[in-house]
Amino acid sequence: MTLISRQFQLLKTTAKEYSHFLQQTIIAALDTQGNPWIDVGMLSDISDWEKNNDIICNLYLINDKSIEKIYSKTYVSASEKSSLLTKREIQIIKLLKEGNSTSEIAQLLNISEHTIYTHKRNAMSKLNINSSNDLVRYAYENGL
């Protein structure tokens, strides 16, 4: 197999700014004359690599007639994840970090335990965290 990698720029017409791309292609099979027959390629927009720490994965199905995005996922940096949380979610995470139980937090904030569970579940979902212990660990590691 052969790996071909190159960087290039494309001009964005609306903002008149350049976007930087990284193209990587692996030639997986050759025809009987030795020409590329099957390849797997990846085209990455790397314009923001210096601006943030997010990792964006896009998969495209490319043929001679069209380009179709078939998958997209953004893996957000820790600082960006924290900005997705509401003030109430941050408040509850801080109280959990201090060692308060759900019922104690409900009494302190004068809201129901069910509401505490809802805020905690929403925060865990936004942060892609599966347990209360991991939520508290996240709070310590990220200065909440």
Secondary structure, DSSP 8 states (H G I E B T S, - for coil): -EEEEEEEEEEETTTTEEEEEEEEEEEEEE-TTS-EEEEEEEEEE-TTTTT---EEEEEEEE-SS-EEEEEEEEE--HHHHHHHS-HHHHHHHHHHHTT--HHHHHHHHTS-HHHHHHHHHHHHHHHT--SHHHHHHHHHHTT-
